[in-house]
């Protein structure tokens, strides 16, 4: 009998465009966190213009979500962010540090794609802080703890020399980032050989920081997006202790195989639970939101037992 590392929720998809009280064409690539016992989902939606906005949905159990009546974050129309959000805001990630929820998101414009940083305490009001990358960067996730007094993040710049690899960098104030280092590359002739990128913000486990990432494989029928896991050292997150040699989730359900972008499972959020499980949220085919559960111990074990090296520069 096949063993599924990620156990899909029987009620998938958990959020679709039909569930949103304003006009959207997709619901996907959502960050999810817990705040005051409530699961909060920041999801990306395409409009009929083809541009994206970010909405908010809430849940008591992490499975059944209800969307707020209005979008949470839409492209700025004035000020320093407006020129860089002209084409949309996409793919949010959320990290809580000291009671503040830090939101990173992709800001698209005719100037390329940059990463915006916003923050909120209550998911009622949101404040834009800064644009924290130049073009072209995507998939920025911030660790939920500091290292030597510095914030740390994973990101994925576009580069033809080290194609679509994962880097780490540090900041004293969330505004200025440096000490960048390449730590993980796509693995040749594997399921993630075309490109990789950070998914959900890393999760602290006794064995290390667990990072759920996406990997892409190019087939004759097009690209396939899957999810895998890597384990970073607790004290020095630039050190990767191991990477699972196999994926943990691939497109299988109809709404993952066919949609706005076919053959995609893509995560921006995961919630670790007190019982040792983790709820992983993913967009299916860039069209709907899904959820499944996995055991944290199994995921870390896949990195350490028979896992492969990181493929990084160090």
Secondary structure, 3 states (H helix, E strand, C coil): CCCCCCEECCCCCCECHHHCCCCCCCCEEEEEEEECCEEEEEEEEECCCCCEEEEEEEECCCCCCEECCCCCECCCCCCCCHHHCCCEEEEEEEEEECCEEEEEEEEEECCEEEEEEEEECCCCCCEEEEECCCCCEEEEEECCCCECCEEEEEEEECCCCCCCCEEEEEECCCCCEEEEEEEECCCCCCCCCCEEEECCCCEEECCEEEEEEEEEEEECCEEEEEEEEEEECCCCCCCEEEECCCCCECCCCHHHHCCCCCCEEEEEEEEECCCCEEEEEEEECCCEEEEEEEEHHHHHHHHHCCCECCECCC
